[in-house]
Amino acid sequence: MQSPEPGRRFTDIIGELIEIGPDFWRILPDNVAQSGAAVTIATDAIVAARAIPPKPTPFSEIIATERLLAATWPAPETAEIGGWLLRYAEGFSRRANSVLALTAPEGGTDAAMSAVEAWYGARGARPLVALAGPVTKRLDEELATRGWEAEAETVVMTKPLRDSTYDGEAVVVDAPSEALLEQLGSGTPEIAAAVFGSGEGRGYAEIRLGGELAARGRGAIAGDLAAITSIGTLPAFRRQGLGTEVLHALEAWGYAAGARRAALQVESDNGPAIAMYGRLGYAERYRYWYRGR
């Protein structure tokens, strides 16, 4: 970019190109967490542009984030086998009914998988293994050769949180209401209540219209992370921006509760949701999926 200032001819901006207008470009800089805003550049000031592929997310970040996400979605029954975390919640959600396998298992894969199958078999459950992208590449390949099929690829998106004031329609409380558990409980609201939890570090955003729970979402804090899940709107109230209201309410709640970044998990085939969250400042960090019998 050519600078109009005397003595300074060019400067660089590295970031995500988010809009091209007839006479301007808008770029979200890599240091947006510090700058806090996109940069607008006049088209006639641009001398050259080059696409730069995104940097791979460090393994350490993926592992740390997965452990924090697991802490925000605790299964009622767990066990540790060879460094893996086995989780069971009577079928409520894949995440709470799968193995968190972030490291090579002590004793080898054969012994670990035999133990996994026995543990879930004793509960009449189908064994699933959660695979965190490149971190678990070798295990993913081993399970594929054993005939375990991949399913439910999910995008993990994060966003820096900044101090903000929310004064919209959503109300955040520290325990899930009966109506929320009925909407999200998949027929087992008591299990959903055990996974969701209540109290410090848990927030439930609700928008009620005409006495009905029109929109809702959940936030949970672990470390510096606010995991935002379960955002949804009843069909009769969609296309009114209520889901975005819920998201903003939980972001403000998360920052006030000590979180400095938010995380969303969106299945990879939900393109419209991924695009919407991108416009709201979330960026993909990695993907995970499951393998099961």
C-alpha positions, 0 to 999 in steps of 0.5 A: 500500500502506498502511503500519502505521508512524506518520506514513507512510500509503502507499508504492508498489511497482513490479514483477511480480506473481508470486503472489496468495494468499488473504491476500497478494500477492507482487511481484518488484520492478523493483530485484530485482537490488539487493534480491535477493528478492520482496516479500510484502504482506498483502492488507488492506494494499493500497489500489490496484493498477494494471497498468503495461506493460513498458518497451521494451528499449533498442536499445543493450541489444539490439545489445550483447546480440546481439553478446555472444551471437554471440561465445559461439556462433562459427561456424568460417567468417565474413565481413564485408560492409557491416558485417554478419557472415556465419556458416557452420558446415556447417548446425550451428544457425541462429545459426551459419549466418546473417547478423548484421545489426544496422546498415544495410549500407554500400552499401545493402540490394540490394548487401548481399543480393546479396553474402549470396546469393552467399556462401552459394550458394558454400557450397551453403547456404540464406541466412538473416538473423537479425533482432533485433526492433525494431532491424531492423524496416526490414530485416525489412519489406524482406526480407518484401517480397522473399518471404523468410519468417520462422521460428524466433522466439526469446525472449531472457531474462536474469537478474542473477547473484549470488554463490552456492554450488552443491553439487548433482549437476552437474559443470562442466568446461571442455571438452565430452565425447564423449557431449555432442557426440554428443547435441548435434552433430546428426550432426556432432560435430566441427562442434559442437566447433568452435562450442562451443569449450573452455577459459577462458570455456566451461563444460559441466555434466553429470549422469551416472546409471548411467554415462550422460549423463542431463542436460547444458548449456553456458555461455559468457562474453562481457563481463558475460554468461553465455550458457546453452544446450543444456540438456537431459535424456534422456527416461528421466531427465526430470521429476526436476529435472535440467535445473534442476540444470544451470541452477543449476550454470552460473549459479554457474559463470558468476558465478565466471567474472566474469559478472553476468547470464545469458541464455537463448534459447527458441523462442517456441512453447515456452511451458512452458520460458518459464514455467519460466525465468520462475519461476526469475527470468529475464525476456524482454528482446526477441525475434529471428527469421530470414528465409530463402528 
